């Protein structure tokens, strides 16, 4: 999975950006990151959601808030209504914009919510359903009404006590450009080859750092070691396969990089608190 830095521009006469994305062929896998917050409501589409080291299933009505520089993408697998497009209603705004907005005492809950978005936040179905009409209406409004609509949406979502974090890791904000490039190259390689053996030596060469330098840079950026990140990525992919396919568990273990089924079962239970078989059964129910 290659993560690229996406450059966004604000809408005309606006201080933030929107995108009404409608695709007949499906939402493509485009692993990327950017300095803006992103609020995305996905409609008439189901598939897999990749955010940081999180891999999970999404369904129509999925609503997620992503913090700055957190790599992410969606990849659609199906759409309930073949006569309608896969739709993503996307809102982007910079941290500086959010800081000015939440400097007002009344919006302190919004500031707290944005802080939690560093790991990505999935809002409850109830909250997503409540604000869906406001989001859809927002895209038809002139700039002033659109701005006020976004503030109202954020204020409503800040009250959602059932919003859950997605990624176990959060990126370093505004990292030095040299470190950003190094860590991007390393993450690109890990995401492209996570199902294969990966050594610290090859990652050090990719980053142009010593093994100890790589360890410090990776830990500072992701707040975990390479080994921990790789395990979470593999188990996250396994969860997606367990929940969306009928592949045998042994085959899934092999597809996410485990030669030993026993080792896969042990690491899965350590991370998820349940066995792969129990996870699949619970998800089916």
C-alpha positions in Angstrom: 0.0 0.0 0.0 1.7 3.2 -1.1 0.8 6.3 1.0 1.1 9.6 -0.9 0.8 13.1 0.4 -2.4 14.6 -1.0 -2.6 18.3 -1.6 -6.0 19.9 -1.1 -7.4 23.3 -2.0 -10.3 25.1 -0.2 -13.5 25.7 -2.0 -14.0 29.0 -3.7 -14.9 31.7 -1.2 -14.4 29.2 1.6 -11.8 28.5 4.3 -12.2 24.7 4.0 -12.8 22.1 1.3 -15.5 19.6 0.3 -15.8 16.8 -2.2 -19.0 15.2 -3.4 -17.5 12.0 -4.8 -19.7 9.7 -6.8 -18.2 6.7 -8.6 -20.0 4.0 -10.6 -17.0 1.7 -10.8 -16.3 1.7 -7.0 -14.1 3.5 -4.6 -10.5 2.7 -5.5 -7.7 1.8 -3.1 -5.6 5.0 -2.8 -3.5 4.9 0.4 -2.7 8.6 1.2 -2.4 11.2 4.0 -2.7 15.0 4.3 -2.3 17.7 6.9 -6.1 18.4 7.1 -8.8 16.8 9.3 -11.2 14.7 7.1 -14.8 13.9 7.9 -16.3 11.4 5.5 -19.8 10.1 5.1 -20.0 7.0 2.8 -23.3 6.2 1.2 -24.5 3.3 -1.0 -21.2 1.5 -0.6 -19.7 -1.3 1.4 -16.2 -2.7 1.6 -13.0 -2.3 3.7 -11.8 0.8 5.5 -8.0 1.2 6.1 -7.0 3.9 8.6 -3.5 3.8 10.1 -3.0 0.2 11.3 -6.8 -0.4 11.4 -8.5 -2.5 8.7 -12.2 -3.0 9.1 -15.5 -3.4 7.3 -17.7 -0.4 6.4 -21.3 -0.3 5.4 -23.6 2.4 3.9 -23.9 5.3 6.3 -20.3 4.9 7.6 -19.1 8.2 9.2 -15.4 8.7 10.1 -13.3 11.6 11.3 -9.6 11.3 10.5 -6.8 13.4 12.0 -3.9 15.1 10.2 -1.3 12.9 8.5 -3.1 9.7 9.4 -2.8 7.4 6.3 -6.1 6.1 5.1 -8.2 4.8 2.3 -11.5 3.1 1.5 -11.9 0.2 -0.9 -15.4 -0.7 -2.0 -16.6 -4.2 -2.6 -20.3 -3.7 -3.3 -23.1 -1.2 -3.5 -26.7 -2.0 -2.3 -28.4 -0.1 -5.1 -26.8 -0.7 -8.5 -28.7 2.2 -10.0 -26.9 4.7 -7.7 -23.2 5.5 -7.4 -20.8 4.8 -4.6 -20.9 8.1 -2.8 -18.4 9.7 -0.4 -19.3 13.2 1.1 -16.0 14.5 2.3 -15.2 17.6 4.4 -11.6 18.8 5.0 -10.3 21.5 7.3 -6.8 22.4 8.6 -5.8 22.2 12.3 -5.2 25.9 12.3 -8.8 26.4 11.2 -10.0 24.1 13.9 -7.9 25.8 16.6 -9.4 29.2 15.7 -12.9 27.8 15.8 -12.5 25.9 19.0 -10.9 28.8 20.9 -14.5 29.7 21.7 -15.5 28.3 25.0 -18.8 26.9 23.6 -16.9 24.6 21.3 -14.5 23.0 23.8 -16.2 19.6 23.3 -15.4 19.9 19.6 -11.7 20.5 20.4 -11.7 17.3 22.6 -13.2 15.3 19.8 -10.7 16.6 17.3 -7.9 15.5 19.6 -9.3 12.0 19.7 -9.4 12.0 15.9 -5.6 11.6 15.8 -6.3 7.8 15.8 -9.4 8.1 13.6 -12.9 8.1 15.0 -15.9 6.0 13.8 -19.2 7.5 14.9 -22.1 5.5 16.1 -24.8 4.5 13.6 -27.3 6.7 15.6 -25.0 9.8 15.4 -24.3 9.2 11.7 -28.0 8.8 10.9 -28.8 12.0 12.9 -26.5 14.2 11.0 -26.8 12.6 7.5 -29.5 15.1 6.3 -27.4 18.0 7.5 -24.4 16.7 5.7 -26.3 16.1 2.4 -27.9 19.6 2.8 -24.5 21.2 3.4 -23.3 20.4 -0.1 -26.1 22.4 -1.6 -25.5 25.6 0.4 -23.5 28.8 -0.3 -20.3 29.4 1.7 -21.6 31.1 4.8 -24.5 28.6 5.3 -22.1 25.8 4.5 -19.6 27.0 7.2 -22.4 27.3 9.8 -23.6 23.8 8.8 -20.2 22.3 9.4 -19.9 23.9 12.8 -23.3 22.5 13.8 -22.4 19.0 12.5 -19.1 19.0 14.5 -20.9 20.2 17.6 -23.5 17.4 17.3 -20.8 14.7 16.7 -18.9 15.9 19.8 -21.8 14.6 21.8 -21.5 11.1 20.5 -20.3 9.0 23.5 -20.2 5.8 21.4 -17.7 7.0 18.9 -14.8 4.6 18.8 -11.1 5.0 17.9 -9.9 3.0 14.9 -6.1 3.0 14.7 -3.9 2.0 17.6 -1.3 4.5 16.5 -1.4 8.2 15.7 1.2 10.0 13.5 3.5 12.7 14.7 1.9 16.0 13.8 3.9 18.3 11.5 7.0 16.1 11.4 10.2 17.3 10.0 10.3 16.9 6.2 13.3 14.6 6.3 11.7 12.3 8.9 8.4 12.5 7.0 10.0 11.2 3.8 11.9 8.5 5.6 8.9 7.2 7.6 6.7 7.4 4.4 9.1 5.2 2.5 9.2 2.7 5.4 5.4 2.6 5.8 5.0 2.2 2.1 7.3 -0.8 2.1 5.6 -2.4 5.1 2.1 -1.9 3.7 3.2 -3.2 0.3 4.9 -6.3 1.7 3.3 -7.0 5.2 2.4 -10.5 4.2 6.1 -11.3 3.5 9.1 -11.5 5.8 10.4 -8.0 6.5 13.8 -7.3 8.2 15.0 -4.3 10.1 18.0 -4.3 7.8 16.0 -3.7 4.7 13.8 -1.1 6.4 17.0 0.7 7.6 18.3 0.8 4.1 15.0 2.2 2.8 15.0 4.9 5.4 18.7 5.6 5.0 19.1 5.2 8.8 21.0 2.9 11.1 18.8 0.2 12.8 18.8 2.3 16.0 18.0 5.4 14.1 15.1 3.7 12.4 13.8 2.4 15.7 13.8 5.9 17.3 12.2 7.6 14.2 9.6 4.9 13.8 8.7 4.9 17.5 8.5 8.7 17.6 6.2 8.7 14.6 3.9 5.7 15.2 4.3 5.3 19.0 5.1 1.6 18.6 7.9 -0.6 17.3 8.1 -1.9 13.8 7.3 -5.4 15.1 4.2 -4.1 16.9 3.0 -2.2 13.9 3.5 -5.2 11.6 1.6 -7.5 13.9 -1.4 -5.0 14.2 -1.4 -4.6 10.4 -1.4 -8.4 9.8 -4.1 -9.1 12.4 -6.2 -6.2 11.1 -6.1 -7.7 7.6 -7.0 -11.1 9.1 -10.0 -9.5 10.8 -11.2 -8.1 7.5 -10.8 -11.5 5.8 -12.5 -13.3 8.7 -15.5 -10.9 8.6 -15.9 -10.7 4.8 -15.0 -14.1 3.5 -15.4 -17.8 4.1 -11.7 -18.6 3.6 -10.3 -21.3 6.0 -8.5 -19.8 9.0 -5.3 -21.5 8.0 -5.4 -20.0 4.6 -6.1 -16.5 6.1 -3.1 -17.0 8.4 -0.9 -17.7 5.4 -2.2 -14.8 3.4 -1.4 -12.2 6.1 2.1 -13.5 6.6 2.1 -16.4 9.2 3.8 -19.7 8.4 2.6 -21.1 11.8 -1.1 -21.3 12.5 -0.3 -21.7 16.2 1.7 -18.4 16.2 -1.2 -16.7 14.3 -3.8 -17.9 16.8 -1.6 -16.8 19.7 -0.9 -13.3 18.4 -4.5 -12.9 17.3 -5.8 -13.7 20.7 -3.2 -11.5 22.4 -4.3 -8.5 20.3 -8.1 -9.1 20.0 -8.8 -11.0 23.2 -10.5 -13.8 21.3 -9.5 -16.6 18.8 -10.0 -16.2 15.1 -12.8 -18.7 15.1 -14.6 -17.0 17.9 -14.1 -13.6 16.2 -15.6 -14.9 13.0 -18.6 -16.5 14.8 -19.2 -13.3 16.8 -19.1 -11.1 13.7 -21.5 -13.4 11.9 -24.0 -13.1 14.8 
